[in-house]
Amino acid sequence: HIVNARIRTTYAVKEEYDIGGKRFEIYDVGGQRSERKKWMPLFDKVTAIIFVAALSEYDQKLQEDLRMNRMVEAIGLFKSVVNHD
């Protein structure tokens, strides 16, 4: 299966797959700060999370906050998601 990348999302987009007789739901969520409250409820009953962060953003700043490093923000977001903050 091929998953498209580098498509900007501003809301949760659900993709459904059947792989080997097992059903998977994959949500591509907008990473912008203003969108996070909308998609956090999607994590209520999940059994696994694939968290993807662009390594190429290690030296870039957020569009919303030019003082915040994107990689530092991604690490903080990951911690928030896995700890249900």
N, C-alpha and C positions, 0 to 999 in steps of 0.2 A: 504494500500500500504506500502511496505517496501522499504526504501532507504538505500543502502549499505553505510557503513561508514568506515573510516580508510583506504581508498584506495588513495594512493598518486597520485595526478594529476599534470601534468606540462603544461596543456593546457585546454581550456574550453571544457567540455564534456556536450552535450545537451541530456536531457531525456525528452520525451513527454508523457503526461498522459491525459486520458480522465476520468474525475471524475464527475459523475452526469450530463453528457452532456456538461461539460465545459472543454475546452482544456487548459492545463497548459504546459508551457515549463520551465524546471528547468535546470539551468546551474551549473555544479560543476566546479569551476575555481581553477587553481593552485594558491596557496597563496604565492609562492615565489616572492620576490621583482622583480626579473628579468622578471617575467611573467605578472605583473600587467598591463603594458601598452597595452598588447595584448588583455586583456579582459575588460578593462574599457569601450570601445565602446558598449559592450553588454548592458550597463545600460541606453542607450539613450532613449528608449521607454518603460521602465518597469513601471508597476503599483504597484508592491510590491517587497520587498526584504526580504529574510530570511537570516540573517547573523548569521553564526555559528562559535563560537570560543570555543576551548577546555579549559575548566576550569582546567584541569590537567596540563596545561602549565604555570600556574601562577608563577612558580619558575624556568622556563627554559629559555634558551637563544636561539636566532636565529642561524641557521647554517651559514647564510651569515654574521652575525655580532654578535660575541660572547659577545659584551657589551650590546646588546639590549634585554630586557625582552620580551618574546613572547606575554604576555597579554597586555603589554603597546603598543606593535606594533599592535596588533589586534584592540585595542580601537582607535588608530590613523587611522588605515585603515578604520574602520567603519565610523568615522567622515568624512574622505575623500570621501567615497562612497556616503553617504547621502547628503553631501554638494556639490557634483560634483566638487571637487578640482582637 
